[in-house]
Amino acid sequence: MSDVPDSSVSVREQLHEVVCALVDDQDAVEILEEDLGNTRLLQVRVADDELGKVIGRQGRTVRALRALLEVRGSESDVYYDLEVLEEDD
């Protein structure tokens, strides 16, 4: 039995906390989730002027977020895909 929660809701909440720590306008952060069977699509929506903070230089920050999701997914045999959306999308 594992002590690690495998609920996608907790993964979404953890991602929300991390993204909120990256941006100034935390009220604009929204995490949408779509269940695609064995894959969960997590879409991060932030204010337009904060996209760079989530993506990072040369995409390093978003790659790090995807790596964290990959680790969480390997613990629960669920693949997490991450998209960053503009506020207007």
SULSUL-V747174 format. One record per residue. RES is the residue in one letter. PHI is phi in whole degrees, 0 to 359 (999 if undefined). PSI is psi in whole degrees, -180 to 180 (none if undefined). Layout:
[[RES PHI PSI] [RES PHI PSI]]
//
This chain:
[[M 999 137] [S 261 144] [D 274 -5] [V 271 126] [P 291 138] [D 251 13] [S 285 134] [S 293 -26] [V 296 -43] [S 292 -34] [V 295 -44] [R 298 -43] [E 295 -40] [Q 294 -41] [L 297 -41] [H 301 -45] [E 298 -43] [V 294 -45] [V 295 -40] [C 299 -33] [A 290 -23] [L 276 -28] [V 251 163] [D 273 -40] [D 268 81] [Q 291 -24] [D 290 -21] [A 274 -7] [V 283 129] [E 221 133] [I 246 117] [L 258 145] [E 230 136] [E 231 128] [D 272 119] [L 243 43] [G 86 -113] [N 274 3] [T 239 139] [R 243 122] [L 268 119] [L 252 122] [Q 249 123] [V 261 125] [R 244 126] [V 227 170] [A 298 147] [D 306 -40] [D 283 -1] [E 247 3] [L 303 -41] [G 299 -32] [K 290 -34] [V 279 -37] [I 282 -42] [G 81 171] [R 293 126] [Q 54 27] [G 78 16] [R 294 -41] [T 292 -46] [V 293 -33] [R 295 -39] [A 294 -41] [L 298 -42] [R 295 -37] [A 295 -40] [L 297 -41] [L 294 -35] [E 296 -41] [V 296 -47] [R 298 -39] [G 293 -36] [S 293 -26] [E 286 -24] [S 235 11] [D 56 37] [V 236 135] [Y 266 127] [Y 254 128] [D 249 141] [L 238 130] [E 235 144] [V 252 122] [L 250 152] [E 283 158] [E 302 -34] [D 277 -15] [D 298 none]]
//
